[in-house]
Structures are given as structure tokens and as C-alpha cells.
Amino acid sequence: MTDAVHDIPFGDALAKGTLRITAESPTANPDLDGAVDRCEELLRENEALADEVLHTYEQLNLVFDITAQVANLTDSHQVKRLLCERLRTSLNAQGVWCVGHGRPGEDFKHPDPQTCGRCRLPDELEDHAAAMVEEIHAGQKVLVRTISTTCSLRQGRTHLMAGPLREGEGAEPLIMCAARCRHAFTSGDMLLFDSVLAYAGHVLRNLHLVERLNRTSFETVRTLVSAIDKKDRYTCGHSERVGILARLTGQEMGLPPEQLQELEWAGLLHDIGKIGIPEAILNKPGRLTDEEYTVIKQHPQMSHEVLKPVGALSGVIRIVMEHHENCDGTGYPNGLRGQEISLAGRIMHVVDVFDALTSHRAYRQAFDVRQALGILRQDAGTKLDPAVVEAFERVLQELQHLHPAELEELFGPTLKEAGS
């Protein structure tokens, strides 16, 4: 019968119903069918695994990218701003906010204005944020929520993710992401979020430690400088005033934060070498002789000798050494001219001259602000850098606008009263 079936043409056999598919037919092999199903399942698993590996790779690249940028920052405000901005972009969020730390003026909000349209935590998220702050601080973990929202985030469902930024300074802030137009945050997103916050928190703790050490060092230096100023009764408070004005002038001229810090320290320390000058010369009630003036001119080099053992003050030492150098080469101790003098040194020179002119001396009364500025303008282009003089005048005008009483207390009649 089987042979007959094979002798009948395929079409005839099918028409007569005599064609049979036997167990030996490959398409009817259950083992093969199972193998095909298993292969398809493995393919799907491999595709899912490939997607997961790719997503993990992207997350690792993001972590390395953010941590590399954060590691180069030296200001805690900058760290938080960068963190919020990069997380918003990487997680395709509409907004990332730093909230819940109770420090006014330190909220760093980076919403997308095209989708969120606001620069503050939306009203409809405030209650959720407050609840998440308490829960996160209690459990110290990343949380996700999905809520219904309206208004600034438009009506619909919004996905929230928030976690603690463990910076170790009192109440810890909360970093919150809000996202729409995407699926809910995944476990991978949570892992990424937690990893980035953990690293940023570590950087912030180190920065706060450095800031505390700097504050301690700064207060120690101020105490030392105060003792030196008391030795020269005519310049009491001079060093601190010069430090503040030098920093403000450097800021006006666009110097970076680390150089501004050096300027302020140099202002405090620029006359520290006077500790080696006899008080009879410092407090002489009259003009100095040539020999006495030669002794006085040694104080920048003496300041260098005092500060030289402190390696971290190398930038400060250069400014201290240059604060009596004139742009035309007639200054001391090295007769530098023009660009040979650092910008910070030129700033220090202008500020030091102004404060000296507006201070009482044994041989003269203090000049008023108008007279002192007139002398600065007269020396601009010879002894003093004209660009620095102009920047310093702008600083004084800003102080006059914002703090007129304090300015008058420090330097006598204000700019307006002095006729400037």
C-alpha cells in the first residue's frame, strides 16, 4: 500500500486522500519542533540580554562621565548644578531639583523650559517631595512614585524618582527627578541614580572637609595678621581691608575662584614681613630717612621668607612679593615692569596704595576717597595698571550703591559726598 502511494502522482494522491505524512516526516518531528521553539526563546532571551548589556554599558559610561566632571570641581554649588543638569539629560527627565535641605538660596533646579516651563519645584510636586524627604531620610534609599499631575507638568501621569545626597553637612538634600513621556523609571535607572548620588556625596563630603580646614586656616592667619597690625598702629585693619578689596577687584576682572582665594590670602599676608621691621621705624612720627626707607623696602622679601616653608602658599607668595612692583619698573624688590608682574600682583598694588592713601599716617592725615582716586588715576599707566584702576573704581561704585554706610566707615566720605 505504501509503495502504491509512492507510485501515484502527488496531486492524484492528495485528491484521493491516499497521501499520508508519516512519523518520519521532518515537519512532524516533535523533538525538532521543540528545538525550534527553544531556539526562538533563546533568541528572544539573547536580544533582551543584549539590550540589557547595552543599557548597562550606557549607564556605566554615564557614571564615568559624570564622576569625571564632578571630580574636577572644587565648589559644592558647582557639583550640585552639574549633577542636576546631567541627570536631567541622561534620564530624559523634565526637571531635576535639589530640595529638602532647608538652606535658602541653595536649591539647584534644572527643569526643561520647553516641557516644564518653570524654574522652581512645581506646586503639584511639593507635597510629594515633602513626603519622600521623610521616607528617604528614614530609609536612606532611592524611591520611585507615579502620580497624577496637572498644570505645569500637564495633565497625566508623572514618574518621580528621588534619593538622598549624602553630603554630610547637617540636613541632607534630596535630589528629585520628574519625567513624563516615558515609561516608569526602571531598576537600572534607580541603580544608576543611586550610584551617581553616592559618588557625588563622597565628593561633597571631601569638599566640605577642605572648606572647614580652609576656614580654620583662614581664622588662624587672621589672628596672626591682627597681631602684626597692632604692631603698626597706623595700619591697624589694613591687611583685612586690602584682602577684601583685592578679592572684589579680582572678581570684577573675571579671575577664577582659586585665584580669588589667593588674592584674599595675599591681602591678609602681604605685610607679614613687617614683623621683622623695628617698631621705631614703623611708628616713626615723621618721614623716613633714606636708610630707614631701605629697611622698610625689605618687608616683601621678609614676607617671602616667613611664608616660604608653607608649600601650599606658593601662589600667595608671588603676589606678596609683587605688591610694591610698579608697571614702569621703578618698584621693588625686583624692579619688574608691565606683564612681568602677575595680574593678581597688579591688583594687590592698586588696592594697597588706595588703602594706604585713605589711612592716617604719623606724618599726614588720610586722603578722602576722591583725592585717593585722583592719585590712582594720575599713576595709572606708569606705576599702576590702568585696567586695574578702572576695575577698582567700579568696585567702589558698587560698594557705594550696596553698602554706603560701611564704605564711609572704612574710607571716610563716600564717593558722592567727596564729589567724585
Protein Blocks (a to p, Z undefined) as FASTA:
>chain_A
ZZmmmmpcfklmmmnopaccdfklmklmmklmmmmmmmmmmmmmmmmmmmmmmmmmmmmm
mmmmmmmmmmmpcbfklmmmmmmmmmmmmnopabdcdehkopghiaccdddfklnopabd
cfklmmmmmmmmmmmmmnopacddddddehjnopaddddddddddehpajadddddddeh
iacddfklmmmmmmmmmmmmmmmmmmmmmmmmmmmmmmmmmmmmmmmmmmmmmlgoklmm
mmmmmmmmmmmnopafklmmmmmmmmmmmmmmmmmpcfklmmogcdddfklmmmmmmmmm
mmmmmmmmmmklmmmmmmmmmmmccfklpacfkopahjlpcfklmmmmmmmmmmmmmpcc
fkbccddfklmmmmmmmmgoilpcfklmmmmmmmmmmmmmmmmmlmmmmnopafklnoZZ
